Amino acid sequence: MEKGFGKVVLNPQEQREVKILSKSVLKHFQAIQDPRVERTRHHSLVAILTIAILAVLSGSDGFIAIETYGKAKQSWLEKFLDMPYGIPSHDTFGRVLGSIEPQVLQESFLAWVSTISQKLNIEVIHIDGKTAKGSYDRQSQLKALHTVSAWSSEHGLVLAQQKVEGKSNEITAVPLLLKLLNLKGAVVTLDAMGTQTEIARQIKQCEGDYVLALKGNQGKLYKQVQGWFLQASAPDWLGIEHSYHETLETGHHRLETRQVWVVSVSQLPPLHRQSQWVGLSTVVMVGRLRQLWNKTTTEIQFYLSSLEADARRHNQVIRSHWSIENSLHWVLDVTFNEDASRIRQGHAAQNLGLLRHLSIGLLKQEPSKLSLKMKRYKAGMDNDFLLGILSSSVTDL
């Protein structure tokens, strides 16, 4: 049997369980080299990582919870894991996950993402940052962990993550994140922090396209685009070739009208540093009118895009960008309690964050209609359901 999984004598049900586990996402984490010195290795790294992944999938949000899960499932786990010393303590889980270099763990994560992506058509990649608010340590002058993630809204899948170094910002982290991704044929969306000429150049060099939010941090360019759109819309776009799309949505006592105008840059006067925006093809204006029972609000936003002048397509791409807030960041905070986590030992916060990202991808691949919270709850109680989550992305069982 593969090292780390299984005993010599197994009944048919146990053989099936081992087969699922050995072919699932767990196989991508078995080759990680143990960072500990040999004399301190009472528990195998395979067992520690396997239990941690299964526990996070099953509702554990910290190392004490991971240990508790392991002890509750010990008789089942011992069927396929070599654990002569029983379940590791929460201190061991924290110490080991804090000592593994995040790059090493991410390589295993990316290997799994690659196997999934080969079966999926990743059309749009959204990039945005999030701070784990509870990860700071005032006494040690440790800032809260801030990471930038790449998210596929079509498939509910985190594609990669990159830590923002303490004295840096997202501008330096985004290019590193982009290097981890296959951008060919995909559209990359970024908020205003990522609207930089070098980032646009990098995306185009990797054969991707971009839709970048344009705000005040691009002072002169922003004022040019804003002024031009205001002038063009005043006479109702008379004589200006453009693409227009409008949607109307109702719900939660709200009526929202979205209007999208897209114009080729060839119709605008030369823009500030236009030649440095590699691939720039169109500029976009999005208007939102929200009508509530007691007030009405309006919002205008602008974008730089390498896509053709198709307002319907731009509306889809821009709207889907905000799913990273609702379907990833909100889920991390509400379903996985990330903001409340006070884990900050070594690399533990970053590595546990990656396991949360992994869990979201696996849970969203599982086809039932349960909420993610209920899927985690059921996985903790029902081993067959947990195995179903692991097998949902495996094709050769």
C-alpha positions in Angstrom: 0.0 0.0 0.0 1.0 3.6 -0.5 3.0 4.9 2.4 0.7 6.7 4.9 -2.5 5.1 3.9 -4.0 1.8 4.8 -3.4 -1.4 6.8 -2.5 -4.8 5.5 -6.0 -6.5 6.0 -9.0 -4.4 4.9 -12.6 -5.3 4.2 -14.2 -4.2 0.9 -15.7 -1.0 2.5 -12.3 -0.1 4.0 -10.6 -0.8 0.6 -13.0 1.6 -1.0 -12.3 4.3 1.6 -8.6 4.0 1.1 -9.0 4.1 -2.7 -10.9 7.4 -2.4 -8.5 8.9 0.0 -5.4 7.9 -1.9 -6.7 9.3 -5.2 -8.2 12.5 -3.7 -6.7 15.9 -3.0 -4.8 14.3 -0.2 -2.3 12.6 -2.6 -0.9 16.0 -3.6 0.2 16.7 0.0 2.0 13.4 0.6 5.3 14.4 -1.1 5.9 17.4 1.2 9.2 17.1 3.0 8.9 17.1 6.8 10.5 20.3 8.2 11.1 18.6 11.6 14.3 17.0 12.8 13.9 13.2 12.8 14.1 12.7 16.5 11.0 14.9 17.0 8.8 13.1 14.5 6.5 11.1 16.7 3.6 11.7 14.3 4.0 11.4 10.6 3.6 14.5 8.4 1.1 12.6 6.2 -1.1 11.9 9.2 -0.9 15.5 10.5 -1.8 17.0 7.1 -4.5 14.4 6.4 -6.2 14.9 9.7 -5.9 18.7 9.4 -7.5 18.8 5.9 -10.3 16.4 6.9 -11.0 18.4 10.1 -11.1 21.8 8.4 -13.5 20.2 5.8 -15.6 18.9 8.7 -16.0 22.2 10.6 -12.8 22.6 12.6 -11.6 26.2 12.7 -8.5 26.0 14.9 -5.9 23.5 16.2 -7.9 22.5 19.4 -10.8 21.7 17.1 -8.6 19.7 14.8 -7.3 17.7 17.7 -10.9 17.2 19.0 -12.0 16.0 15.5 -9.0 13.6 15.3 -9.8 12.0 18.7 -13.5 11.7 17.8 -12.6 10.0 14.6 -9.6 8.1 15.8 -10.9 4.5 15.2 -11.9 5.5 11.6 -8.6 7.3 10.9 -6.6 4.4 12.1 -8.0 2.3 9.3 -5.9 4.2 6.7 -3.3 6.2 8.7 -0.3 4.9 10.5 -0.6 6.5 14.0 1.3 4.5 16.6 1.2 7.4 19.0 -2.4 8.2 18.5 -3.8 11.6 17.6 -1.3 14.5 17.7 -2.0 17.3 20.2 -3.2 20.7 19.2 0.3 22.0 20.0 1.8 19.6 17.5 -0.7 20.6 14.8 0.1 24.2 15.4 3.9 23.7 15.5 4.1 21.6 12.4 1.7 23.8 10.3 3.6 26.8 11.6 7.0 25.4 10.4 6.0 24.3 6.9 7.0 26.9 4.3 3.8 28.3 2.7 5.4 28.0 -0.7 5.8 24.3 -0.3 2.2 23.8 0.9 1.0 26.0 -2.0 2.8 23.9 -4.6 0.7 20.9 -3.5 -2.4 23.1 -3.5 -1.6 24.3 -7.0 -1.0 20.7 -8.2 -4.5 19.9 -7.1 -6.0 23.1 -8.7 -4.2 22.1 -11.9 -5.9 18.8 -12.0 -9.3 20.5 -11.5 -8.6 23.3 -13.9 -7.8 20.8 -16.7 -11.5 19.7 -16.5 -12.9 23.2 -16.2 -13.0 26.1 -18.5 -11.7 29.0 -16.4 -13.0 32.1 -18.3 -12.7 34.8 -15.6 -10.2 35.2 -12.8 -11.0 37.7 -10.0 -8.1 39.0 -7.8 -8.7 40.7 -4.5 -7.1 41.0 -1.1 -8.3 40.1 2.4 -7.0 40.7 5.9 -7.3 38.0 8.6 -8.1 40.6 11.3 -7.5 38.3 14.3 -4.0 37.3 13.2 -2.3 40.4 14.5 -0.2 40.3 17.7 0.2 43.8 19.3 2.7 42.6 21.9 5.0 41.2 19.2 4.3 44.0 16.8 3.0 41.4 14.3 0.7 42.9 11.7 -2.5 41.0 10.7 -2.0 38.6 7.8 -3.1 40.1 4.4 -3.3 37.8 1.4 -4.3 38.3 -2.2 -6.4 35.5 -3.8 -7.3 34.5 -7.3 -10.9 33.3 -7.5 -13.0 31.6 -10.2 -16.5 32.7 -9.7 -17.8 30.2 -12.3 -16.6 27.2 -10.3 -16.3 28.5 -6.7 -12.6 27.7 -6.7 -9.6 29.6 -5.2 -6.9 29.2 -7.8 -3.9 30.6 -5.7 -3.0 32.9 -2.9 -0.1 35.2 -2.2 0.9 36.8 1.1 1.3 40.6 1.2 4.5 41.3 3.0 4.3 43.5 6.1 5.9 46.6 4.7 4.5 46.2 1.2 1.0 46.3 -0.4 -1.1 44.5 -2.9 0.7 46.1 -5.9 3.8 44.0 -5.2 1.9 40.8 -4.4 -0.4 40.8 -7.5 2.5 40.2 -10.0 3.7 37.3 -7.9 0.2 35.8 -7.8 -0.2 36.2 -11.5 2.9 34.1 -12.1 1.2 31.2 -10.4 -1.8 31.2 -12.8 -2.5 30.0 -16.3 -3.9 33.2 -17.8 -4.2 32.1 -21.4 -7.7 32.9 -22.7 -8.9 34.2 -19.3 -10.2 37.6 -18.3 -8.5 39.0 -15.1 -10.4 41.5 -13.0 -8.8 43.7 -10.4 -9.9 46.6 -8.2 -8.2 50.0 -8.4 -5.2 49.0 -6.4 -4.2 46.6 -9.2 -4.8 49.0 -12.0 -1.2 49.4 -13.0 0.5 49.5 -16.4 3.0 46.7 -15.5 0.1 44.4 -14.3 -1.8 45.0 -17.5 1.4 44.3 -19.5 2.0 41.0 -17.5 -1.6 39.8 -18.2 -1.3 40.5 -21.9 2.1 38.8 -22.1 0.5 35.7 -20.6 -2.2 35.8 -23.3 -4.9 36.9 -21.0 -7.3 39.9 -21.0 -8.1 42.4 -18.3 -10.9 44.6 -16.9 -9.4 47.0 -14.4 -11.3 49.4 -12.1 -10.3 53.0 -12.8 -10.5 55.3 -9.7 -8.8 58.4 -8.3 -5.4 56.7 -7.7 -4.9 57.1 -11.5 -5.5 60.9 -11.1 -5.0 62.4 -14.6 -6.2 59.3 -16.5 -9.3 59.0 -14.3 -10.2 62.7 -14.8 -9.8 62.4 -18.6 -12.1 59.3 -18.8 -14.6 60.8 -16.4 -14.8 64.1 -18.2 -15.1 62.4 -21.6 -18.0 60.2 -20.6 -19.8 63.1 -19.0 -19.5 65.1 -22.2 -20.5 62.1 -24.4 -23.6 61.2 -22.4 -24.9 64.7 -22.2 -26.2 64.8 -25.8 -27.3 61.2 -25.6 -24.2 59.8 -27.3 -24.9 61.6 -30.5 -22.5 60.6 -33.2 -20.5 58.3 -30.9 -20.3 54.6 -31.6 -20.8 52.6 -28.4 -22.2 49.4 -26.9 -24.9 49.6 -24.3 -26.5 47.1 -22.0 -29.0 47.6 -19.2 -30.3 45.2 -16.5 -33.1 45.6 -14.0 -33.2 43.5 -10.8 -35.5 43.3 -7.9 -35.2 41.6 -4.5 -34.9 42.3 -0.8 -37.1 45.4 -1.1 -34.7 46.8 -3.6 -34.9 47.8 -7.3 -31.5 48.1 -9.0 -30.9 49.4 -12.5 -27.4 48.8 -14.0 -26.4 50.6 -17.2 -23.1 49.8 -19.0 -21.5 51.8 -21.8 -18.4 50.6 -23.6 -16.5 52.7 -26.1 -13.4 51.9 -28.1 -10.3 54.0 -27.1 -10.0 55.1 -30.7 -13.0 57.4 -30.2 -11.3 59.2 -27.3 -8.6 61.8 -27.5 -5.2 60.4 -26.5 -5.2 59.3 -22.9 -2.6 59.9 -20.3 0.2 57.4 -20.9 -2.0 55.5 -23.2 0.9 53.7 -25.0 1.9 52.2 -21.6 -1.4 50.4 -21.2 -0.6 47.3 -23.3 -3.6 45.9 -25.0 -6.0 48.7 -23.9 -9.0 48.4 -26.3 -12.0 49.9 -24.5 -13.1 52.1 -21.7 -16.2 51.4 -19.7 -18.7 53.3 -17.6 -21.1 51.5 -15.3 -24.0 53.3 -13.6 -26.0 51.8 -10.7 -29.3 53.2 -9.5 -30.5 51.6 -6.3 -34.0 52.3 -5.1 -34.9 51.3 -1.6 -38.2 52.0 0.2 -36.7 55.0 2.0 -33.9 56.3 -0.3 -32.4 56.2 -3.8 -28.6 56.0 -4.4 -26.6 56.4 -7.6 -23.0 55.2 -8.3 -20.8 55.7 -11.4 -17.6 53.6 -12.0 -15.1 53.4 -14.8 -12.9 50.6 -16.1 -10.0 50.0 -18.5 -10.4 46.9 -20.6 -8.6 44.9 -23.3 -11.9 43.3 -24.4 -13.9 44.4 -27.4 -16.7 46.9 -27.1 -19.4 44.4 -25.8 -21.4 45.9 -23.0 -23.3 42.7 -22.1 -20.0 40.8 -21.7 -18.5 43.6 -19.6 -21.5 43.6 -17.4 -21.1 39.9 -16.7 -17.4 40.2 -16.0 -17.7 43.2 -13.8 -20.7 41.9 -11.8 -19.0 38.6 -11.2 -15.9 40.3 -9.7 -17.9 41.1 -6.6 -18.6 37.4 -6.0 -15.1 37.3 -4.4 -16.6 39.4 -1.6 -19.8 37.4 -1.2 -18.7 33.9 -2.1 -15.2 33.9 -0.7 -14.4 36.6 1.8 -17.8 36.4 3.4 -17.7 32.6 3.5 -14.2 32.7 5.1 -15.5 35.0 7.9 -18.9 33.6 8.5 -18.6 29.9 7.7 -14.9 29.4 8.6 -14.6 32.1 11.3 -11.4 33.4 9.8 -11.6 36.9 11.2 -12.0 35.5 14.7 -9.0 33.2 14.4 -6.1 34.2 16.7 -3.6 31.8 15.1 -0.3 33.5 14.4 2.5 30.9 15.2 5.1 30.9 12.4 3.4 30.3 9.1 0.4 28.7 10.7 -2.1 31.5 9.8 -1.1 31.5 6.2 -1.1 27.7 5.9 -4.4 27.3 7.6 -5.8 29.9 5.3 -4.7 27.8 2.4 -6.5 24.8 3.9 -9.6 26.9 4.2 -9.3 27.9 0.5 -8.9 24.2 -0.4 -12.0 23.3 1.6 -14.1 25.9 -0.1 -13.2 24.5 -3.5 -13.9 20.9 -2.4 -17.2 21.9 -0.7 -18.4 23.8 -3.7 -17.6 20.9 -6.0 -19.9 18.6 -3.9 -23.2 18.6 -5.8 -25.8 18.6 -3.1 -27.9 21.7 -2.4 -26.8 22.1 1.2 -25.2 25.3 2.3 -21.4 25.2 2.9 -22.0 25.4 6.6 -24.3 22.4 6.5 -21.9 20.5 4.3 -19.2 21.0 6.9 -21.6 20.0 9.7 -22.7 16.8 7.8 -19.1 15.9 6.9 -18.1 16.0 10.5 -20.9 13.5 11.4 -21.0 11.3 8.2 -17.8 9.7 7.0 -19.5 8.7 3.7 -20.5 12.2 3.0 -17.0 13.4 3.7 -15.6 10.8 1.3 -18.2 12.0 -1.2 -16.7 15.5 -1.0 -13.2 14.1 -1.5 -14.3 12.0 -4.5 -16.4 14.7 -6.2 -13.3 15.9 -8.0 -11.8 12.5 -8.7 -12.6 10.9 -12.1 -10.7 7.6 -12.0 -12.2 5.8 -9.1 
